[in-house]
Amino acid sequence: MAKRKERLDRGIKVRADSIYLISSWEEILYLSFPRILVFSFFLLLPFFLSFSGYWQKVFCITCIYILISISFDFLANFTGLVCLGSSLFIGIGGYFSGWLNSAIHLPIFLSIPIATIGGAIFCTLLIIPTLSLRGVYFAIVTLMLPLLMTRIIEALAILGGTNGLVGIEGFSSIWIQIYVLSIITLFFIFALRRISGEDIGILIKAVKDNDQSVKASGINPVNVKIISVFISSLIGCFAGAYLTHMYMWAGMSMFALDFSIIPIAATVIGGGGTIFGAMLGAIILVPLSEILRDFGTLRIVIYSLILTIVIVYKSEGILNFLSRKYHQFERWIEV
């Protein structure tokens, strides 16, 4: 009997664009494999890193940057708001949780969620007046906001001034710290993916594509943008609150530009508009930065060179490239 090659996903995509019917365990494995990789990274990798407390810490920092990156990706590529002030979310969430814990003596399991929600509300209110701006003007204004916060803290000597907040409670166990962060990071990743496919996600994308058409439909685009900013700042403020208790300290360095620049680089390298692309970019960049520490002053040169090569030769993003290759796998079938 004659045989020919066929793409693995052909039978699945012929039946339905959104998969509801599969006929074999091979198709189940084919669809599930990328998700299995994601779950394995967050749930199994920390166990294999137990030999080194340093790399466990790097894993936690990677998760923090994943949260900031998917927050940036959601706001920039789904809503069309390029926010260069991601460090604002980190700083507000971090200071808020640190103050609740050190001054009011709230336990961690209360200070983090309160700081996450309260910080998101504060950041949203702070950004609302800028939503009428477009493109580079919105980006520049949001870049100024974290710098403004540092100057206020320094000039008024509030929240510990230049010394920051001390006496903040840490996690009782490194495993609690790692796995709570891993599970919540997984939740935010798949929640954003879910939102992007729901009615609110379609509406958010419509505002990005043509806000005048949305307005003509009787929906206020500003309200949709406010929802997007709140979701994005909620994720960022959680990352900041969690980071504060990881280091048991909150200071002006939480408003550093690193928390604004690295998420942008991660989204560009991984592939924007996919959520998983921003996650992949952060997984690559953060450990790479740590590995290159041994090169001393050449670290930035090598780091920049790698970024340049990836962006020039894979401008679509690494995830989009890998996804395309994954869908090109073929199998032999009987004709």
C-alpha positions as a Markdown table, in Angstrom:
| # | Residue | x | y | z |
|---|---|---|---|---|
| 1 | Met | 0.0 | 0.0 | 0.0 |
| 2 | Ala | 1.3 | 3.5 | -0.9 |
| 3 | Lys | 2.3 | 6.0 | 1.7 |
| 4 | Arg | 2.7 | 9.7 | 1.8 |
| 5 | Lys | 3.8 | 12.3 | 4.3 |
| 6 | Glu | 1.2 | 14.5 | 6.1 |
| 7 | Arg | 1.6 | 17.2 | 8.7 |
| 8 | Leu | 0.8 | 16.1 | 12.2 |
| 9 | Asp | -1.7 | 18.8 | 12.8 |
| 10 | Arg | -3.5 | 18.4 | 9.5 |
| 11 | Gly | -6.2 | 16.1 | 10.8 |
| 12 | Ile | -6.8 | 18.2 | 13.8 |
| 13 | Lys | -7.1 | 21.5 | 11.9 |
| 14 | Val | -9.3 | 20.0 | 9.2 |
| 15 | Arg | -11.9 | 19.1 | 11.9 |
| 16 | Ala | -12.0 | 22.4 | 13.7 |
| 17 | Asp | -10.0 | 25.6 | 14.2 |
| 18 | Ser | -10.6 | 25.5 | 18.0 |
| 19 | Ile | -10.0 | 21.9 | 18.8 |
| 20 | Tyr | -13.0 | 19.9 | 20.1 |
| 21 | Leu | -12.4 | 16.5 | 18.5 |
| 22 | Ile | -9.3 | 14.3 | 18.5 |
| 23 | Ser | -9.1 | 10.7 | 17.4 |
| 24 | Ser | -5.9 | 9.3 | 18.9 |
| 25 | Trp | -3.5 | 9.5 | 21.8 |
| 26 | Glu | -0.8 | 10.8 | 19.4 |
| 27 | Glu | -2.9 | 13.9 | 18.7 |
| 28 | Ile | -3.6 | 14.3 | 22.4 |
| 29 | Leu | 0.2 | 14.2 | 23.0 |
| 30 | Tyr | 0.8 | 16.5 | 20.1 |
| 31 | Leu | -1.5 | 19.2 | 21.4 |
| 32 | Ser | -0.4 | 18.8 | 25.0 |
| 33 | Phe | 3.3 | 18.6 | 24.6 |
| 34 | Pro | 4.0 | 22.4 | 24.6 |
| 35 | Arg | 1.8 | 22.8 | 27.8 |
| 36 | Ile | 3.6 | 19.9 | 29.4 |
| 37 | Leu | 6.9 | 21.6 | 28.8 |
| 38 | Val | 5.5 | 24.8 | 30.5 |
| 39 | Phe | 4.2 | 22.9 | 33.5 |
| 40 | Ser | 7.4 | 20.9 | 33.8 |
| 41 | Phe | 9.5 | 24.0 | 33.9 |
| 42 | Phe | 7.6 | 25.6 | 36.7 |
| 43 | Leu | 6.8 | 22.5 | 38.8 |
| 44 | Leu | 9.8 | 20.1 | 38.2 |
| 45 | Leu | 12.8 | 22.4 | 37.5 |
| 46 | Pro | 12.9 | 23.8 | 41.1 |
| 47 | Phe | 13.3 | 20.2 | 42.4 |
| 48 | Phe | 16.3 | 19.6 | 40.1 |
| 49 | Leu | 17.8 | 22.9 | 41.2 |
| 50 | Ser | 17.7 | 21.9 | 44.9 |
| 51 | Phe | 21.5 | 21.3 | 44.7 |
| 52 | Ser | 22.1 | 25.0 | 44.5 |
| 53 | Gly | 20.4 | 27.7 | 46.6 |
| 54 | Tyr | 21.8 | 30.3 | 44.2 |
| 55 | Trp | 20.1 | 28.8 | 41.1 |
| 56 | Gln | 16.9 | 28.4 | 43.1 |
| 57 | Lys | 17.1 | 32.2 | 43.7 |
| 58 | Val | 17.7 | 32.7 | 40.0 |
| 59 | Phe | 14.6 | 30.7 | 39.2 |
| 60 | Cys | 12.5 | 32.9 | 41.5 |
| 61 | Ile | 13.9 | 36.1 | 39.9 |
| 62 | Thr | 13.1 | 34.5 | 36.5 |
| 63 | Cys | 9.5 | 34.0 | 37.5 |
| 64 | Ile | 9.3 | 37.7 | 38.7 |
| 65 | Tyr | 10.6 | 38.8 | 35.3 |
| 66 | Ile | 8.1 | 36.4 | 33.5 |
| 67 | Leu | 5.3 | 38.2 | 35.4 |
| 68 | Ile | 6.5 | 41.6 | 34.4 |
| 69 | Ser | 7.1 | 40.5 | 30.8 |
| 70 | Ile | 3.6 | 39.0 | 30.3 |
| 71 | Ser | 2.2 | 42.1 | 31.9 |
| 72 | Phe | 4.0 | 44.3 | 29.4 |
| 73 | Asp | 3.1 | 42.0 | 26.5 |
| 74 | Phe | -0.6 | 42.1 | 27.4 |
| 75 | Leu | -0.7 | 45.9 | 27.6 |
| 76 | Ala | 1.4 | 46.6 | 24.6 |
| 77 | Asn | 0.4 | 43.9 | 22.0 |
| 78 | Phe | -3.2 | 43.3 | 23.1 |
| 79 | Thr | -4.3 | 46.9 | 24.0 |
| 80 | Gly | -1.7 | 48.9 | 22.0 |
| 81 | Leu | -0.4 | 50.8 | 25.1 |
| 82 | Val | 3.4 | 50.6 | 25.2 |
| 83 | Cys | 4.1 | 51.1 | 28.8 |
| 84 | Leu | 7.8 | 51.8 | 29.6 |
| 85 | Gly | 7.0 | 52.2 | 33.3 |
| 86 | Ser | 6.7 | 48.5 | 34.4 |
| 87 | Ser | 9.0 | 49.3 | 37.3 |
| 88 | Leu | 6.2 | 51.5 | 38.6 |
| 89 | Phe | 4.1 | 48.4 | 39.3 |
| 90 | Ile | 7.1 | 46.6 | 40.9 |
| 91 | Gly | 7.9 | 49.6 | 43.2 |
| 92 | Ile | 4.3 | 50.4 | 44.2 |
| 93 | Gly | 3.5 | 46.7 | 45.0 |
| 94 | Gly | 6.8 | 46.2 | 46.8 |
| 95 | Tyr | 6.6 | 49.3 | 49.0 |
| 96 | Phe | 2.9 | 48.7 | 49.7 |
| 97 | Ser | 3.5 | 45.1 | 50.9 |
| 98 | Gly | 6.6 | 46.0 | 52.8 |
| 99 | Trp | 4.9 | 48.8 | 54.6 |
| 100 | Leu | 1.9 | 46.7 | 55.5 |
| 101 | Asn | 4.2 | 44.0 | 56.9 |
| 102 | Ser | 6.8 | 46.1 | 58.7 |
| 103 | Ala | 4.6 | 49.0 | 60.0 |
| 104 | Ile | 1.1 | 47.4 | 60.5 |
| 105 | His | 2.6 | 43.9 | 61.0 |
| 106 | Leu | 0.3 | 42.1 | 58.6 |
| 107 | Pro | 1.4 | 38.6 | 57.8 |
| 108 | Ile | 2.7 | 37.8 | 54.4 |
| 109 | Phe | -0.4 | 36.0 | 53.2 |
| 110 | Leu | -2.4 | 39.2 | 53.8 |
| 111 | Ser | 0.1 | 41.9 | 52.9 |
| 112 | Ile | 0.9 | 40.4 | 49.4 |
| 113 | Pro | -2.8 | 40.2 | 48.2 |
| 114 | Ile | -3.7 | 43.5 | 49.7 |
| 115 | Ala | -0.7 | 45.2 | 48.1 |
| 116 | Thr | -1.4 | 43.5 | 44.8 |
| 117 | Ile | -5.0 | 44.8 | 44.6 |
| 118 | Gly | -4.4 | 48.1 | 46.3 |
| 119 | Gly | -1.3 | 48.8 | 44.3 |
| 120 | Ala | -3.1 | 47.9 | 41.0 |
| 121 | Ile | -5.9 | 50.4 | 41.9 |
| 122 | Phe | -3.3 | 53.1 | 42.7 |
| 123 | Cys | -1.3 | 52.5 | 39.5 |
| 124 | Thr | -4.4 | 52.5 | 37.4 |
| 125 | Leu | -5.6 | 55.8 | 38.9 |
| 126 | Leu | -2.2 | 57.2 | 38.2 |
| 127 | Ile | -2.2 | 56.1 | 34.6 |
| 128 | Ile | -5.8 | 57.0 | 33.7 |
| 129 | Pro | -5.0 | 60.7 | 32.9 |
| 130 | Thr | -2.4 | 59.5 | 30.3 |
| 131 | Leu | -4.8 | 57.2 | 28.4 |
| 132 | Ser | -5.7 | 59.9 | 26.0 |
| 133 | Leu | -2.1 | 59.9 | 24.8 |
| 134 | Arg | -1.0 | 57.6 | 21.9 |
| 135 | Gly | 2.2 | 55.9 | 20.8 |
| 136 | Val | 5.5 | 57.3 | 21.9 |
| 137 | Tyr | 3.8 | 60.1 | 24.0 |
| 138 | Phe | 2.1 | 57.5 | 26.3 |
| 139 | Ala | 5.4 | 55.5 | 26.5 |
| 140 | Ile | 7.4 | 58.6 | 27.5 |
| 141 | Val | 4.9 | 59.6 | 30.2 |
| 142 | Thr | 4.8 | 56.2 | 31.7 |
| 143 | Leu | 8.6 | 56.1 | 31.7 |
| 144 | Met | 8.6 | 59.2 | 33.8 |
| 145 | Leu | 6.3 | 57.9 | 36.5 |
| 146 | Pro | 8.7 | 55.5 | 38.3 |
| 147 | Leu | 11.4 | 58.3 | 38.2 |
| 148 | Leu | 8.8 | 60.7 | 39.8 |
| 149 | Met | 8.1 | 58.2 | 42.6 |
| 150 | Thr | 11.8 | 57.8 | 43.5 |
| 151 | Arg | 12.2 | 61.6 | 43.6 |
| 152 | Ile | 9.2 | 62.0 | 45.9 |
| 153 | Ile | 10.4 | 59.3 | 48.3 |
| 154 | Glu | 13.9 | 60.8 | 48.3 |
| 155 | Ala | 12.8 | 64.4 | 48.7 |
| 156 | Leu | 10.2 | 63.8 | 51.4 |
| 157 | Ala | 12.2 | 61.1 | 53.2 |
| 158 | Ile | 9.2 | 58.8 | 53.4 |
| 159 | Leu | 9.0 | 55.0 | 53.4 |
| 160 | Gly | 12.5 | 54.9 | 54.8 |
| 161 | Gly | 13.9 | 57.4 | 52.3 |
| 162 | Thr | 17.1 | 56.4 | 50.5 |
| 163 | Asn | 17.6 | 53.5 | 53.1 |
| 164 | Gly | 14.3 | 51.8 | 52.2 |
| 165 | Leu | 12.1 | 49.7 | 54.4 |
| 166 | Val | 13.7 | 47.1 | 56.6 |
| 167 | Gly | 12.4 | 44.5 | 59.1 |
| 168 | Ile | 10.2 | 42.9 | 56.4 |
| 169 | Glu | 9.2 | 39.3 | 57.0 |
| 170 | Gly | 10.5 | 36.6 | 54.7 |
| 171 | Phe | 9.1 | 33.3 | 53.6 |
| 172 | Ser | 9.3 | 30.5 | 56.2 |
| 173 | Ser | 10.7 | 28.0 | 53.6 |
| 174 | Ile | 12.5 | 28.2 | 50.3 |
| 175 | Trp | 10.1 | 25.6 | 48.9 |
| 176 | Ile | 7.1 | 27.6 | 49.9 |
| 177 | Gln | 8.7 | 30.7 | 48.2 |
| 178 | Ile | 9.4 | 28.8 | 45.0 |
| 179 | Tyr | 6.2 | 26.8 | 44.6 |
| 180 | Val | 3.8 | 29.5 | 45.6 |
| 181 | Leu | 5.5 | 31.8 | 43.0 |
| 182 | Ser | 5.5 | 29.0 | 40.4 |
| 183 | Ile | 1.9 | 28.2 | 40.7 |
| 184 | Ile | 0.7 | 31.8 | 40.7 |
| 185 | Thr | 2.9 | 32.5 | 37.7 |
| 186 | Leu | 1.3 | 29.6 | 35.9 |
| 187 | Phe | -2.1 | 30.9 | 36.9 |
| 188 | Phe | -1.4 | 34.4 | 35.4 |
| 189 | Ile | 0.0 | 33.0 | 32.2 |
| 190 | Phe | -2.9 | 30.8 | 31.4 |
| 191 | Ala | -5.4 | 33.4 | 32.7 |
| 192 | Leu | -4.1 | 35.9 | 30.3 |
| 193 | Arg | -4.3 | 33.4 | 27.5 |
| 194 | Arg | -7.9 | 32.6 | 28.5 |
| 195 | Ile | -8.8 | 36.3 | 28.6 |
| 196 | Ser | -7.4 | 36.9 | 25.2 |
| 197 | Gly | -9.9 | 34.4 | 23.7 |
| 198 | Glu | -12.9 | 35.6 | 25.6 |
| 199 | Asp | -15.2 | 38.5 | 24.6 |
| 200 | Ile | -13.3 | 41.0 | 26.7 |
| 201 | Gly | -10.1 | 39.9 | 25.0 |
| 202 | Ile | -11.6 | 40.4 | 21.6 |
| 203 | Leu | -12.8 | 43.8 | 22.7 |
| 204 | Ile | -9.4 | 44.8 | 24.0 |
| 205 | Lys | -7.8 | 43.8 | 20.7 |
| 206 | Ala | -10.5 | 45.8 | 18.8 |
| 207 | Val | -9.5 | 48.9 | 20.8 |
| 208 | Lys | -6.0 | 48.4 | 19.6 |
| 209 | Asp | -6.9 | 47.9 | 16.0 |
| 210 | Asn | -9.5 | 50.6 | 15.6 |
| 211 | Asp | -10.8 | 52.4 | 18.7 |
| 212 | Gln | -13.1 | 54.6 | 16.7 |
| 213 | Ser | -15.1 | 51.6 | 15.5 |
| 214 | Val | -15.4 | 50.4 | 19.1 |
| 215 | Lys | -16.6 | 53.9 | 20.1 |
| 216 | Ala | -19.1 | 53.9 | 17.2 |
| 217 | Ser | -20.5 | 50.6 | 18.6 |
| 218 | Gly | -21.5 | 52.4 | 21.8 |
| 219 | Ile | -18.5 | 51.2 | 23.9 |
| 220 | Asn | -16.2 | 53.6 | 25.5 |
| 221 | Pro | -12.6 | 52.6 | 24.5 |
| 222 | Val | -11.2 | 54.4 | 27.6 |
| 223 | Asn | -13.1 | 52.0 | 29.9 |
| 224 | Val | -11.6 | 49.1 | 28.0 |
| 225 | Lys | -8.1 | 50.5 | 28.4 |
| 226 | Ile | -8.7 | 51.1 | 32.1 |
| 227 | Ile | -9.5 | 47.4 | 32.5 |
| 228 | Ser | -6.4 | 46.4 | 30.6 |
| 229 | Val | -4.2 | 48.7 | 32.7 |
| 230 | Phe | -5.7 | 47.3 | 35.9 |
| 231 | Ile | -5.0 | 43.7 | 34.8 |
| 232 | Ser | -1.5 | 44.5 | 33.8 |
| 233 | Ser | -0.7 | 46.5 | 36.9 |
| 234 | Leu | -2.3 | 43.7 | 39.1 |
| 235 | Ile | 0.3 | 41.2 | 37.8 |
| 236 | Gly | 3.2 | 43.7 | 38.1 |
| 237 | Cys | 2.2 | 44.7 | 41.7 |
| 238 | Phe | 2.0 | 41.1 | 42.7 |
| 239 | Ala | 5.5 | 40.6 | 41.3 |
| 240 | Gly | 6.8 | 43.6 | 43.3 |
| 241 | Ala | 5.1 | 42.5 | 46.5 |
| 242 | Tyr | 6.5 | 39.0 | 46.2 |
| 243 | Leu | 10.0 | 40.4 | 45.4 |
| 244 | Thr | 9.9 | 42.5 | 48.6 |
| 245 | His | 9.4 | 39.5 | 50.8 |
| 246 | Met | 12.0 | 37.5 | 48.9 |
| 247 | Tyr | 14.7 | 40.1 | 49.7 |
| 248 | Met | 13.0 | 41.2 | 53.0 |
| 249 | Trp | 13.7 | 44.8 | 51.9 |
| 250 | Ala | 12.0 | 47.5 | 49.8 |
| 251 | Gly | 13.9 | 50.4 | 48.4 |
| 252 | Met | 14.1 | 52.9 | 45.5 |
| 253 | Ser | 16.0 | 50.3 | 43.4 |
| 254 | Met | 12.6 | 48.6 | 42.9 |
| 255 | Phe | 11.8 | 51.5 | 40.5 |
| 256 | Ala | 15.0 | 50.8 | 38.5 |
| 257 | Leu | 14.9 | 50.8 | 34.8 |
| 258 | Asp | 15.9 | 47.1 | 34.6 |
| 259 | Phe | 12.3 | 46.3 | 35.5 |
| 260 | Ser | 11.2 | 48.3 | 32.6 |
| 261 | Ile | 13.8 | 47.4 | 29.9 |
| 262 | Ile | 14.2 | 43.6 | 30.4 |
| 263 | Pro | 10.5 | 42.9 | 29.9 |
| 264 | Ile | 10.6 | 44.8 | 26.6 |
| 265 | Ala | 13.6 | 42.8 | 25.5 |
| 266 | Ala | 12.1 | 39.5 | 26.6 |
| 267 | Thr | 8.8 | 40.3 | 24.7 |
| 268 | Val | 10.7 | 41.2 | 21.5 |
| 269 | Ile | 13.0 | 38.2 | 21.6 |
| 270 | Gly | 10.3 | 35.7 | 22.6 |
| 271 | Gly | 7.6 | 37.0 | 20.3 |
| 272 | Gly | 5.0 | 39.6 | 21.2 |
| 273 | Gly | 1.3 | 39.1 | 21.3 |
| 274 | Thr | 1.5 | 35.5 | 22.4 |
| 275 | Ile | 2.0 | 35.7 | 26.2 |
| 276 | Phe | 4.1 | 32.5 | 26.0 |
| 277 | Gly | 6.6 | 34.4 | 23.9 |
| 278 | Ala | 7.2 | 37.0 | 26.7 |
| 279 | Met | 7.6 | 34.1 | 29.1 |
| 280 | Leu | 10.1 | 32.3 | 26.9 |
| 281 | Gly | 12.1 | 35.6 | 26.4 |
| 282 | Ala | 12.4 | 36.0 | 30.2 |
| 283 | Ile | 13.4 | 32.4 | 30.7 |
| 284 | Ile | 16.3 | 33.0 | 28.2 |
| 285 | Leu | 17.4 | 36.4 | 29.3 |
| 286 | Val | 17.5 | 36.2 | 33.1 |
| 287 | Pro | 19.6 | 33.0 | 33.4 |
| 288 | Leu | 21.8 | 34.2 | 30.5 |
| 289 | Ser | 22.5 | 37.4 | 32.4 |
| 290 | Glu | 23.6 | 35.4 | 35.5 |
| 291 | Ile | 25.8 | 33.0 | 33.4 |
| 292 | Leu | 27.6 | 36.0 | 31.8 |
| 293 | Arg | 28.6 | 37.5 | 35.2 |
| 294 | Asp | 31.8 | 35.5 | 35.0 |
| 295 | Phe | 32.9 | 37.6 | 32.0 |
| 296 | Gly | 33.1 | 40.8 | 34.1 |
| 297 | Thr | 33.0 | 44.0 | 32.1 |
| 298 | Leu | 32.6 | 42.0 | 28.8 |
| 299 | Arg | 29.2 | 40.8 | 30.2 |
| 300 | Ile | 27.2 | 43.7 | 28.7 |
| 301 | Val | 29.1 | 43.4 | 25.3 |
| 302 | Ile | 28.3 | 39.6 | 25.0 |
| 303 | Tyr | 24.7 | 40.1 | 26.2 |
| 304 | Ser | 24.1 | 42.9 | 23.7 |
| 305 | Leu | 25.6 | 40.9 | 20.9 |
| 306 | Ile | 23.4 | 38.0 | 21.6 |
| 307 | Leu | 20.3 | 40.2 | 21.7 |
| 308 | Thr | 21.3 | 41.9 | 18.5 |
| 309 | Ile | 21.8 | 38.6 | 16.6 |
| 310 | Val | 18.5 | 37.1 | 17.8 |
| 311 | Ile | 16.6 | 40.3 | 16.9 |
| 312 | Val | 18.2 | 40.7 | 13.5 |
| 313 | Tyr | 17.9 | 37.1 | 12.4 |
| 314 | Lys | 14.7 | 36.1 | 14.2 |
| 315 | Ser | 12.8 | 39.3 | 14.3 |
| 316 | Glu | 9.5 | 37.4 | 14.5 |
| 317 | Gly | 10.4 | 36.1 | 17.9 |
| 318 | Ile | 11.9 | 32.8 | 19.0 |
| 319 | Leu | 8.5 | 31.3 | 20.0 |
| 320 | Asn | 6.9 | 32.1 | 16.7 |
| 321 | Phe | 9.8 | 30.4 | 14.9 |
| 322 | Leu | 9.7 | 27.3 | 17.1 |
| 323 | Ser | 5.9 | 27.1 | 16.8 |
| 324 | Arg | 6.1 | 27.2 | 13.0 |
| 325 | Lys | 8.7 | 24.5 | 13.0 |
| 326 | Tyr | 6.7 | 22.4 | 15.5 |
| 327 | His | 3.7 | 22.5 | 13.2 |
| 328 | Gln | 5.8 | 21.4 | 10.3 |
| 329 | Phe | 6.5 | 17.9 | 11.7 |
| 330 | Glu | 5.2 | 15.2 | 9.4 |
| 331 | Arg | 4.2 | 11.5 | 9.6 |
| 332 | Trp | 3.8 | 8.7 | 7.1 |
| 333 | Ile | 0.2 | 7.7 | 6.4 |
| 334 | Glu | -1.3 | 5.1 | 4.2 |
| 335 | Val | -3.0 | 6.3 | 1.0 |
